[in-house]
Structures are given as C-alpha cells and as structure tokens.
Amino acid sequence: MPDKPLVSIVMGSDSDLPVMEEASKFLQELGIEYELDIVSAHRTPEKLFNYSKEAHKRGIKVIIAGAGGAAHLPGMIAAISPLPIIGVPILSRNSIQGIDSLLSIVQMPAGVPVATVAVNGAKNAGILAAQILGAEHKNIQEKIISFKESLKEKVEIKSKNISKEQINV
C-alpha cells in the first residue's frame, strides 16, 4: 500500500473536527494513509477549486467532505473532482438539527453524485472510503472483512448476555 495519502478528509471549519476525526480514527486503525484539511466552500472558494481540481493528480482516491449548515462543500467538490466523494452532514451550531446539511448534501443533481452518510456519520464515511479502496487493494479489503466479522462477534456476545429482565417492556 502506498505511503502517500489515499483519502482526503476535508471540512468547512475547524468546528467540524470533533465529528470528522471519527473518519480519521477508523482509517488509522486500518493503516490507511490520509490527509486532513479545512476547505471552506464559502470563505475560500479559490482553495476549494484548486483542491478539487488537483486532488486526483496527487494520488488521492477518495474524498470525505464534511459540512454543516448550507453544506455546499461536498457538492462543490463533486462538481469539479473526478473522484468519489463521501459527504458527511454535520449538526452545526446554526443547523436545523442537521436536516439542512443532510438535504443539501444528498439532493445533488444528476451527474454530480455525492455518497452521503448519516448526520455526524463520519465513522461510516471512513468505513465506506476503506471499502472503496478495498476494491483495488486486497490488503484493505481483508481488513474490512475482519472489521465486519468483529461487528458480528460483538452482537453475538451481546445476544448471549441479554436477559429478559434487561428488556423494559
């Protein structure tokens, strides 16, 4: 696997970092190189344009973009970049329970797709990015298979340990 970043994680503001770091933590667990940056669709449009136009030339394979409020970042990147974009709607201070961000990211016009995870669902964005990379990198795919097996094992343990008394009827 290359030593250079395969995934780029960007967000519109540093206030999005507590959510977006969940994607970076998952990628770290799998040993997947990534980069992290702030790219504001509204405050740094030139940086957004250059970033979106150049990411694939730098070897990036997947972009995870998180944004709150109007949440234009993922869609604007998708409008410019040829890479798969995973949007993370963020419940921000000025958000309407994250629904505004979710709808802004998920309602993209034909030809400009953004794969969208749940509000504050950055961990799932990291998992999806790893699964996309796994199509080409078998070692990553094997790690995803192990991860999914661990999820199954956790549920089986919980299933064995649950009792009728624990269920509030």
C-alpha positions as CSV (number, residue, x, y, z in Angstrom):
1,M,0.0,0.0,0.0
2,P,1.4,3.5,-0.9
3,D,2.9,5.7,1.8
4,K,1.2,8.8,0.4
5,P,-2.4,9.7,1.3
6,L,-5.2,7.8,-0.4
7,V,-8.0,9.5,1.3
8,S,-8.5,13.2,1.8
9,I,-10.7,14.4,4.7
10,V,-11.8,18.0,4.4
11,M,-14.3,20.1,6.4
12,G,-15.6,23.6,6.1
13,S,-14.5,24.7,9.6
14,D,-12.3,23.6,12.5
15,S,-15.6,23.3,14.5
16,D,-16.3,20.2,12.3
17,L,-13.2,18.4,13.5
18,P,-14.8,16.6,16.5
19,V,-17.1,14.8,14.1
20,M,-14.7,14.4,11.2
21,E,-11.9,12.9,13.3
22,E,-14.1,9.7,13.6
23,A,-13.3,9.1,9.9
24,S,-9.6,9.6,10.5
25,K,-9.5,7.3,13.5
26,F,-11.0,4.5,11.5
27,L,-8.6,5.0,8.7
28,Q,-5.7,5.0,11.2
29,E,-7.0,1.7,12.7
30,L,-6.7,0.1,9.2
31,G,-3.4,1.7,8.4
32,I,-4.7,3.8,5.5
33,E,-2.8,7.0,4.8
34,Y,-5.0,10.2,4.7
35,E,-4.7,13.9,4.8
36,L,-6.8,16.4,6.7
37,D,-7.6,20.0,5.8
38,I,-10.1,22.8,6.1
39,V,-11.5,23.9,2.8
40,S,-14.4,26.3,3.1
41,A,-16.8,26.5,0.1
42,H,-17.9,30.0,1.1
43,R,-14.8,31.6,2.6
44,T,-12.0,30.1,0.5
45,P,-13.6,29.4,-2.9
46,E,-10.2,29.6,-4.8
47,K,-8.7,26.9,-2.4
48,L,-11.8,24.8,-2.9
49,F,-11.5,25.0,-6.7
50,N,-7.7,24.2,-6.7
51,Y,-8.1,21.4,-4.2
52,S,-10.9,19.8,-6.1
53,K,-9.1,20.1,-9.4
54,E,-5.8,18.7,-8.2
55,A,-6.6,16.0,-5.5
56,H,-6.6,13.1,-8.0
57,K,-3.3,14.3,-9.5
58,R,-1.8,14.0,-6.1
59,G,-2.8,10.3,-5.8
60,I,-5.9,10.8,-3.7
61,K,-8.5,8.1,-4.4
62,V,-11.5,9.1,-2.2
63,I,-12.6,12.4,-0.7
64,I,-14.6,12.6,2.5
65,A,-16.1,16.1,2.9
66,G,-18.0,17.2,6.0
67,A,-20.0,20.4,6.2
68,G,-22.8,21.8,8.4
69,G,-25.5,24.4,7.7
70,A,-25.8,25.0,4.0
71,A,-23.2,22.3,3.5
72,H,-22.1,23.1,0.0
73,L,-18.6,21.7,0.4
74,P,-19.2,18.1,-0.7
75,G,-21.3,19.0,-3.7
76,M,-19.0,21.7,-4.9
77,I,-16.0,19.3,-4.7
78,A,-18.1,16.7,-6.6
79,A,-18.9,19.2,-9.3
80,I,-15.1,19.6,-10.0
81,S,-13.3,16.4,-9.0
82,P,-13.5,13.1,-10.8
83,L,-13.0,11.2,-7.5
84,P,-15.7,9.6,-5.5
85,I,-17.0,12.0,-2.8
86,I,-18.5,10.9,0.5
87,G,-20.5,13.7,2.2
88,V,-20.8,14.0,5.9
89,P,-23.7,16.3,7.0
90,I,-22.7,17.9,10.3
91,L,-25.0,19.1,13.0
92,S,-23.5,22.5,13.5
93,R,-24.3,25.4,15.8
94,N,-26.5,27.1,13.2
95,S,-28.0,23.9,11.8
96,I,-31.6,22.8,11.8
97,Q,-31.0,19.5,13.6
98,G,-28.6,18.6,10.8
99,I,-31.5,18.2,8.3
100,D,-30.5,21.3,6.3
101,S,-27.0,19.8,5.9
102,L,-28.3,16.3,5.1
103,L,-30.7,17.6,2.4
104,S,-28.0,19.9,0.9
105,I,-25.6,17.0,0.5
106,V,-28.0,14.3,-0.5
107,Q,-30.0,16.2,-3.1
108,M,-27.4,16.5,-5.8
109,P,-28.4,17.0,-9.4
110,A,-27.9,14.1,-11.9
111,G,-24.3,13.9,-13.0
112,V,-22.9,15.2,-9.7
113,P,-23.2,12.3,-7.2
114,V,-22.2,12.5,-3.5
115,A,-22.4,9.4,-1.4
116,T,-24.0,10.6,1.8
117,V,-23.8,9.2,5.3
118,A,-26.0,10.0,8.3
119,V,-25.7,13.3,10.1
120,N,-22.4,13.2,12.1
121,G,-21.7,9.8,10.5
122,A,-18.0,10.4,9.8
123,K,-17.0,6.9,11.0
124,N,-19.3,5.4,8.3
125,A,-17.6,7.7,5.8
126,G,-14.3,6.3,6.8
127,I,-15.6,2.8,6.5
128,L,-17.0,3.5,3.1
129,A,-13.8,5.1,1.9
130,A,-11.9,2.0,3.0
131,Q,-14.4,-0.3,1.2
132,I,-13.9,1.8,-2.0
133,L,-10.2,1.4,-1.7
134,G,-10.6,-2.3,-0.9
135,A,-11.9,-2.9,-4.4
136,E,-8.3,-2.2,-5.6
137,H,-6.2,-3.0,-2.5
138,K,-6.8,-6.6,-1.3
139,N,-5.0,-5.9,2.0
140,I,-7.5,-3.2,2.8
141,Q,-10.4,-5.4,1.7
142,E,-9.1,-8.1,4.1
143,K,-9.1,-5.6,7.0
144,I,-12.7,-4.6,6.1
145,I,-13.7,-8.3,6.2
146,S,-12.1,-8.6,9.6
147,F,-13.8,-5.4,10.9
148,K,-17.2,-6.7,9.8
149,E,-16.5,-10.1,11.4
150,S,-15.7,-8.2,14.7
151,L,-19.1,-6.4,14.5
152,K,-20.8,-9.8,14.1
153,E,-18.9,-11.2,17.1
154,K,-19.8,-8.2,19.3
155,V,-23.5,-8.7,18.5
156,E,-23.3,-12.5,19.2
157,I,-21.7,-11.8,22.6
158,K,-24.4,-9.3,23.4
159,S,-27.1,-11.7,22.3
160,K,-25.8,-14.4,24.6
161,N,-25.6,-12.0,27.5
162,I,-29.0,-10.3,27.2
163,S,-31.8,-11.5,29.5
164,K,-35.5,-10.9,29.6
165,E,-35.0,-8.8,32.8
166,Q,-32.9,-6.3,30.9
167,I,-35.7,-5.5,28.4
168,N,-38.1,-2.8,29.6
169,V,-41.5,-3.9,28.4
